[in-house]
């Protein structure tokens, strides 16, 4: 049975930290859904209700286009060992580019990622 949470707690934070990869999923109002794997070293928990990830891909950038259109974004973390489990974070996303005022504040959360 699914459990729903309004914010992250210590158990969910520990589950996220134990994973090596996560997936982001987005979709336009009409058209195909995009699902992409991401390395956990590009993900940060900023607060109990806010997370961020650094998108370093050079692909079609569908996620950014979808988020600009409707803001919908789902992040999924999966465990297949010991106790298989799935955690999905449903929320509203936004793209922050290097020219945006908030860039420096958010970028400091990712010091080990090449610039």
C-alpha positions in Angstrom: 0.0 0.0 0.0 1.3 3.4 -0.9 2.2 5.9 1.7 2.0 9.6 1.1 4.1 12.3 2.9 3.8 16.1 2.8 7.5 16.5 3.4 10.8 14.6 3.7 11.6 13.0 7.0 14.9 11.3 8.3 13.9 7.9 7.0 13.2 9.2 3.5 16.4 11.2 3.5 18.3 8.1 4.4 16.6 6.1 1.7 17.5 8.7 -0.9 21.1 8.9 0.3 21.5 5.1 -0.1 20.6 5.1 -3.8 23.2 5.5 -6.6 20.8 6.9 -9.3 17.5 8.6 -9.6 15.1 9.3 -12.4 13.4 12.5 -13.4 10.2 12.4 -15.4 8.4 15.2 -17.1 5.8 15.7 -19.8 4.4 18.4 -22.0 0.7 19.2 -22.0 0.6 17.2 -25.2 3.2 14.8 -26.4 5.6 12.2 -25.1 6.8 11.7 -21.6 10.5 12.0 -20.9 12.3 9.9 -18.3 16.0 10.3 -17.6 18.4 8.6 -15.2 20.6 11.0 -13.1 23.5 10.4 -10.8 22.8 10.9 -7.1 25.9 13.2 -6.8 23.9 15.8 -8.8 20.9 15.7 -6.3 20.6 17.8 -3.1 17.9 18.1 -0.4 17.6 21.8 0.4 14.8 21.5 3.0 12.0 19.1 3.9 9.9 20.5 1.0 12.6 21.5 -1.5 15.2 19.6 -3.5 17.4 20.5 -6.4 19.4 18.6 -9.0 22.1 19.8 -11.4 21.3 18.8 -14.9 24.6 18.3 -16.7 23.2 16.6 -19.9 23.8 17.7 -23.4 20.7 15.9 -24.7 17.6 17.4 -26.1 16.8 19.1 -22.8 13.2 18.0 -22.9 12.9 18.3 -19.1 13.7 22.0 -19.2 11.2 22.6 -22.0 8.5 20.6 -20.2 9.1 22.4 -16.9 9.0 25.8 -18.6 5.6 24.8 -20.1 3.8 23.4 -17.1 6.2 23.0 -14.1 5.4 19.3 -13.6 8.3 17.1 -12.5 8.6 13.8 -10.8 11.8 12.4 -9.3 11.9 8.6 -8.5 14.4 6.7 -6.3 14.4 2.9 -6.5 15.9 0.3 -4.2 16.2 -3.3 -5.5 18.3 -4.7 -2.7 17.3 -5.9 0.7 13.9 -4.4 0.9 12.8 -3.3 -2.7 11.1 0.1 -2.5 10.2 3.1 -4.7 10.0 6.7 -3.6 8.5 9.4 -5.9 8.8 13.1 -5.3 6.0 14.9 -7.1 6.3 18.6 -7.4 6.7 21.7 -9.4 10.1 22.4 -11.0 11.8 25.4 -12.4 14.9 25.9 -14.4 17.7 28.1 -13.0 20.3 29.1 -15.5 23.8 30.5 -14.8 22.5 34.0 -15.8 19.7 33.8 -13.2 20.1 35.7 -9.8 19.6 32.5 -7.8 22.3 30.5 -9.7 25.2 31.2 -7.3 23.1 30.4 -4.2 22.0 27.1 -5.6 25.3 26.2 -7.3 27.2 26.3 -4.0 25.3 23.1 -3.0 27.3 21.2 -5.7 31.0 22.0 -5.0 32.3 18.6 -6.2 30.7 18.8 -9.6 32.8 20.4 -12.4 31.6 23.8 -13.5 
